[in-house]
């Protein structure tokens, strides 16, 4: 790791040296031009600063080199941590930590995260079979409730017949219901999930109508 960091620092220093030499050449060229035309120092300083910054970013490859060096160091650290986890942690714990680093728990949908954690917990040696059984029953019970709600919403959507009357509209019933589950997954919030889904679908229909037939002023 230290070798990679040292290599990156050396490359950055070389890029800065190239930038400085290029800036000196440009400054000398502008001094000659200004000596012929007019002695306006502000023009020289502005041109010199702009050219130097541009060369530093695009010409000297400093930004790309720093990014590549940082990526290599990060990859090395991640591989070392995974090797350490493989030695010190159990299989279920390794999978749980790796999944948390890839997608943190608070950024996902709680029911989907619960489903994944059931798989992780089942592979853990300290797994409590009774607790695992209750977790599966809870997940299956809520899944059955979601299926019933989605069936009711599908019947409502089919009775509206908007998908055939407005062929340009996106059919997003299941997608919007998944959004509703992300907001309120508890069983006592069934009415909230249904209303959120209906409201979002209707707003999406209005939005698609404006996109298809709305004028520039209306949009």
N, C-alpha and C positions, 0 to 999 in steps of 0.2 A: 504493500500500500504506500509506504514512504517513497519507494522507487517511482511509482506512478505519479505521486504528487510532485516529486522533484523534477521529473520529466516534463510535467505540465508547466511548472514555474519556468523552466529553462526555455520552453517554446514561447511562452508569453513574453519573456524578456527579449528574445530574439525578434519577436513581432514588434515590440516597442522600439527597438533599435532601428528596424527598417522604417518604421513610421517617422522617427526623428530624422533620419537621413533624407527621406522623401520630402519632409517639411522644409528642411534646409535648402534642398534643391529648388523647391517651389518659391521659397522666400527670395532666393537670389535672382530667380527669373523675374519675379514681380518687381524687385528693386530696380532691375535694369529697365523694365517697362515704365515704372513710375518716374525714373530719372529722365526718361525721354519725354513722357507726357506731362505728369504733374506729381508733386511730392505730397500725396494724400495718404497719410499713415493709416487712417481708419479703413480704407479699402484694402490695404495690405494685410492688416490684422484680421479682418473679416474673412478674406479669401484664404489666408493661411490656416485659420482655425477650422473653417469648413472643410478644406481639403484634408487636413490632418485627421479630423474625426472620421471622415469618410474612408480614408485609407486604413485607419486603425480597425474599423468595423468590417470593411469588405475586402481590403487589399492584403492585409497582413495575416488573415485567417486566425486572428486571436480568438474571436468569439467562438468559431467552430472548434478550435483546439481546446479551449476551456470547457466547452460543453462535452466534447468527446472524453476528455480526461475525467471530468466529474462523473460521467456515465460509467466509465470503467471502474472508478473507485467505488461508486454506489453498487455496481454489480458484484464487485469483490466482497464488499461488506455484507450484502444480502446472502451470498453463497456461504460465507463464514458463519453467519448467524443460523442459517438452515442446517449446516453441519453440526453446530453446537446443539441446536434443538433436537436433532436426530439422536444425539448421544444422551442428552439429559432428560428429554421428555418422552411421553408415551405416544402411541400412534394417534389416538383421538385428539390429544392436546396439540400435536403438531398440525393436524389438519385444521383445527379450530383457529390456531394462531395464524396460519398461512391465509386462511379465508378472511380473517379480520384485517390483515395487512392489505389484502387485495381489495376488499370492500368493507369498510367499517360497518358495524352493526347499526349505528344511528342513521346511516344513509340508505338503509334498505327498508323494505316493507316488513313489518314485524312478523306477520304470519309466515312469510317465506323464510325469514331468518330463523323462526322457531322450527320450521321443517328441516332446515339444514342442521340446526343444533341437535335435533333428535338423532340424526345420522352420526354426528360427531360424538355425542354422549353414549350412543350404543357401542361404539368401539373403545370406549374408555374402560380400563380395568376396574375402576372404582364405581362402575355404573350400578345404580339401584334399580333393580328390575321392576319393582312396584311403581316407583316414580316414573320410569320410562313407559310403563303400561298406561298410567294415567295421562301422560303427555300425549301418547298416541290417540287415546280415546277423546281427549279434548280437541285435538287437531281434526280427527275424523268427524266429530260432532259439528264443529264449525264449518267444515267443508261441506257437509250435507246441508246445512242452513244456507250457505252461499249458493249451492246448486238450486235450491228451492227459490231463492230470491231472483237468481238469474233466469230461471224458467218463467217466473211471473213477469219479469221485465221483458223477456223475449216475446211473450204473448202480447203485452202492451205495445211493443214496437211493431209487431206484425199487424196488429189491428189498426195502427195508424197508417200503415202502408206508404210511409214517406220514402222508403228506399226505392219503390217502383215509380212513384209520382215525381220524385226529384232524383233522376239518375245521376246527376252530377255530384250529389252529396255523398260524403264518406260514411260508411256504415261502421260506427265506432261504439256500439253498445257494450261489448265485452271489455273494450279498452277503458271506457269511462267507468264501468263498474269496478275494474281493478283499481282505478284511482280512488274510488270511494272506499274500497277496502283498506287502501293505504292510509286514509284519513281516520276511519272508524272501523276497526276490525272486531270490536266486542259484540257479542250476540244481542245485547240490549239496544244497540244502535241500528237495528235493521231498517227502521223507517228513514233514518238519516241517509243510509247508503242508497236506498231506493230513490229518494228525492234528489240526492246529489247526481245520481246517474241520469235521471230524467232531465234535470235542469241542464246538465252539461251536454247531453245529446241535442237538445233543442237549440242551445246556444251555438253548437257546432253546425247545425243545419242553417241557422241564420248567417253564420260566418261564411259558409260555403256558397250561400245564395249571393251574398255581396261580392265574393270573389268571382263568381260566374257572370253576374249580370250588373253589378254595381259600376257606376261611372267613377271617374277619377275624383270628382268633387265629393261624391258620396263616401268614397273610401277614405 
